Amino acid sequence: MAEEDEKTTIEFGGMSFTGGKAFALVTALSTLGGAAWGGFEVYKDYMDMKEIIQNIDTDAIAARNDVIETKLDEAIDYANSIKGDLRDQIRSMQSDVDRVERVQRENDDLVRDMIDKAQERFDNKRDSLASDNKLAMDALEDRLNKKLQQALDNPLAN
């Protein structure tokens, strides 16, 4: 029993622990202390978050969301207005382009008709000049033939 007296004895809760049991007790107590401290930290974080959450002004967030929704609605209305204006302008431009194309086709037809009529007048004038020249040439040829014949028939010419 002298050996037991030399060993370190730890008393806890009215019980005595020696050697390995004392080491196990110290380990268990430090583990319990660490767990308690960890639990306290989790509880403290929970309470801090609870206070933060309770201090959140949901009315301010709702008001801000309403402002954002209003601005978004205004932006959508503005975009739809722009879309409508662009659609109207495109339709107007298409109408103008259609009108210009129609006028261009009409002008093309008029110019072709004018060219055809001018060509016809030119052809008629050319034919008339050719016919007049032929008649004049035929008349001149007849006169020359007559004069030549008279000259040949003239007995004095010999």
C-alpha positions in Angstrom: 0.0 0.0 0.0 2.9 2.3 0.2 2.9 2.3 -3.5 -0.6 3.7 -3.7 0.3 6.6 -1.4 3.1 7.6 -3.7 0.7 7.8 -6.7 -1.1 11.1 -7.4 -4.6 11.0 -6.3 -7.3 13.3 -7.6 -10.6 13.8 -5.8 -13.6 14.9 -7.7 -17.2 14.9 -6.5 -16.3 12.9 -3.4 -14.5 10.2 -5.3 -10.7 9.6 -5.6 -9.0 8.9 -8.9 -5.4 7.7 -9.4 -3.1 7.2 -12.4 -4.9 6.4 -15.7 -8.2 7.1 -14.2 -7.1 10.6 -13.2 -5.9 11.2 -16.7 -9.2 9.9 -18.1 -11.0 12.2 -15.7 -8.9 15.3 -16.7 -9.5 14.4 -20.4 -13.3 14.0 -19.9 -13.5 17.3 -17.9 -11.5 19.2 -20.6 -13.7 17.7 -23.3 -16.8 18.7 -21.4 -15.4 22.2 -20.9 -14.6 22.5 -24.6 -18.1 21.3 -25.5 -19.6 23.8 -23.1 -17.5 26.6 -24.5 -18.4 25.6 -28.1 -22.1 25.4 -27.2 -21.9 28.8 -25.6 -20.3 30.2 -28.8 -23.0 28.7 -31.0 -25.7 30.1 -28.6 -24.0 33.5 -28.6 -23.8 33.5 -32.5 -27.5 32.5 -32.5 -28.5 35.3 -30.2 -26.4 37.8 -32.2 -28.1 36.7 -35.5 -31.5 36.7 -33.8 -30.9 40.4 -32.7 -29.8 41.3 -36.3 -32.8 39.6 -37.8 -35.1 41.3 -35.4 -33.6 44.7 -36.3 -34.1 44.2 -40.0 -36.7 46.8 -41.2 -39.0 44.7 -43.4 -41.1 47.8 -44.1 -38.0 49.6 -45.6 -37.2 46.5 -47.7 -40.9 46.3 -48.9 -40.8 50.1 -49.6 -37.6 49.7 -51.6 -39.0 46.7 -53.5 -42.1 48.8 -54.3 -39.9 51.6 -55.7 -37.9 49.1 -57.7 -41.2 47.5 -59.0 -42.5 51.0 -59.9 -39.3 51.9 -61.8 -39.4 48.5 -63.5 -43.0 49.0 -64.6 -42.1 52.5 -65.9 -39.1 51.1 -67.8 -41.4 48.4 -69.3 -44.0 51.0 -70.2 -41.3 53.2 -71.8 -39.8 50.2 -73.7 -43.3 49.3 -75.0 -43.8 52.9 -76.0 -40.6 53.0 -77.9 -41.5 49.7 -79.5 -44.8 51.1 -80.6 -43.2 54.3 -81.9 -40.6 52.3 -83.9 -43.4 50.0 -85.3 -45.3 53.1 -86.4 -42.2 54.7 -87.9 -41.3 51.5 -89.8 -44.9 51.2 -91.1 -44.7 54.8 -92.2 -41.3 54.3 -93.9 -42.7 51.1 -95.6 -45.6 53.2 -96.9 -43.3 55.8 -98.2 -41.1 53.2 -99.8 -44.1 51.6 -101.4 -45.3 55.0 -102.7 -41.8 55.8 -104.1 -41.7 52.4 -105.8 -45.1 53.0 -107.3 -44.2 56.5 -108.5 -40.9 55.1 -109.9 -42.8 52.4 -111.8 -45.2 55.0 -113.2 -42.2 57.2 -114.2 -40.5 54.3 -115.9 -43.7 53.5 -117.8 -44.0 57.2 -118.8 -40.4 57.4 -119.9 -40.7 54.2 -121.9 -43.9 55.5 -123.5 -42.2 58.8 -124.3 -39.2 57.0 -125.8 -41.5 54.7 -127.9 -43.4 57.7 -129.2 -40.2 59.6 -129.9 -38.8 56.6 -131.7 -42.1 56.3 -133.7 -42.0 60.0 -134.6 -38.3 59.7 -135.6 -39.0 56.6 -137.7 -42.0 58.4 -139.4 -39.9 61.5 -140.0 -37.0 59.4 -141.4 -39.4 57.5 -143.6 -41.1 60.7 -144.7 -37.7 62.3 -145.5 -36.6 59.2 -147.3 -39.8 59.2 -149.3 -39.6 62.9 -150.1 -35.9 62.4 -151.1 -36.9 59.5 -153.3 -39.6 61.5 -154.9 -37.3 64.5 -155.4 -34.6 62.2 -156.8 -37.1 60.5 -159.1 -38.4 63.9 -160.2 -34.9 65.2 -160.8 -34.0 62.0 -162.6 -37.1 62.4 -164.8 -36.2 66.0 -165.6 -32.6 65.1 -166.4 -33.7 62.2 -168.5 -36.1 64.5 -170.4 -33.4 67.1 -170.9 -31.0 64.4 -172.0 -33.6 63.0 -174.3 -34.4 66.5 -175.7 -30.7 67.0 -176.2 -30.4 63.7 -178.0 -33.5 64.4 -180.1 -32.4 67.8 -181.1 -31.3 67.7 -184.7 -29.2 70.7 -184.3 -27.1 69.2 -181.6 -25.2 67.1 -184.1 
